């Protein structure tokens, strides 16, 4: 988690250095920071942002857990995960600029400051809640119903 946060902050810093090299660059325009209400690309409410981020993270984790399970066909996880993340972005960029990862949200928010840092709590809370729900469902329901393999593992 710490490595992801450091990586996200460094990546946002590099993007800032590149973007600020163009005349007219305006950091206050958002710098792809996640937001809701007046800071949502489509003007979506806090409730819409919360639901979107929880559901999108939930679905993303279900795809990750399912495609990387030892009983899943080998070699297709990356494709399924990549396509799922593409769909998640197409759905949620207009709502929140897409988080589904607290580190991704933290990097740009540090550079934007102000409103982005004030709204950052949602982009930690929602992905964590979605991930917990996916883990619970997967382990408790989906994986529990799987037929055991030769060694008795599900």
N, C-alpha and C positions, 0 to 999 in steps of 0.2 A: 504494500500500500504506500509506503514511504517512497519507494522507487518510482511508482506511478506518479505521485504528486510532484516529485522533483522533475521527472521527465516532462510532465505537463507544463510546469512553470518554465522550464528551459525552452520547450517548444514554443510556448506563447511568447517568450522573450525573443526568440529567433524570428518568429512571424512579425512581431512588433518592429524589429529592426528592418526587416524587408519592407513591410507596409508603410512605415514612416518615411521611407525613401522616396515616396511619390508625393508630388505637390498636391495639396488638398486633403491629405490624410487627416481624418478626424477621429481620435480615440474615443471621444464622447459619443460617437455614433454606435458604439457597442462592441466592436472588435470580436464579433461572434460570441459574445458572452450570453449565457442563458438568462432568460427573463420571462416575466409574466406581466399582465396588465399593460401599461404603456411601454414596457420593454420587451414584450412579446412581438415577434415579427408580424403576426396577424392580429394583435391586440387581444389575445385570449386571457381569460381570468386566471387567478390563482388556483381556483378549483379545477379548471380545465387543464392547467399545467401540471398540477399534482396528479390527477388521474392519468394523463398522458404519460408522464414519466414513470409512474408505478407500473402501468400496463405494458409499456414498451420494454422496460427493464425485465419485467416478469417474462414476457414472451422471448426476449433475447436469451435469458438464462435457461429457459426450457429448451430452446434450440441447442444451446451449447451443451447442456447436460445430456440431452438425447443423442446428439451426434457424436459425442465423445465417450459415450458409454461403451464398455467392453463388448457388448453384444451388437453394437451398431456396425454397419459396413465400414471397413477400413478405407481411408483415403478420400472420403467425401465431406468430412467435418468442415474443413476450410471453406468449401464451396457453399455449403448450407449456411454457415455462420456469416460469411460475407454477404450472401444474398439477403439473409434476414436483417443484417445491419443496414443494408441499402434500403430495404423497405421501411425499416424503422425511421431512417432519416427522411425519406420521402413523406412519411406521415407526420413526423413531429417537428421538422424544421419550422414550418409556419407557426406552430404553437409555442415552442420554447427555444428554438435553435438547436434542439436535441442534445440531451445530456447522456442519460443511461450509464454514466460513469462520473462519480464525484471528482475524480482527478481532472477529467476533461473540462469540467465546469470551473474548477479552481484556478487553473492556469490563466485563462483570459480575465476572470474576475479580479485577480490581483492587479492586472494592468489597468483595467477600466476603473476599479475602485468604486466608491460611492454606492450607487444603486445596485451594481453587480454584486458587491460584497454583501449588501443588505439582503439581497434575494438568494444568496448562495445556500442558505439553510435548506431551501426546498430541493435543491439539486444534490444535496447529500441525503436528506430524509427519504425522498421518493425512490431513488435507485436502491438504497439499502432495504427499504420496505419491499420493493418489487423482487429483489434478489432473495430475501428471506422467504417470501411467499412461494417463489419458484422452487427453492430448495426444499421447503416443507412439502409442497405438492409432489415434486418429483420423487423424493425419498419415501414419503409416507403413502403415496397413492400409485404413481406410475411405476416406480421401480419395484414396489412391493408386489405388484400384480404380474411381474415378469416371471417367466418360467426359469427355474434354476438351471445353471449349466452343469456340466459333468461333475464339477467340484462342489456343487450345491450352492454356488453364489448366484445371486439374483442380479 
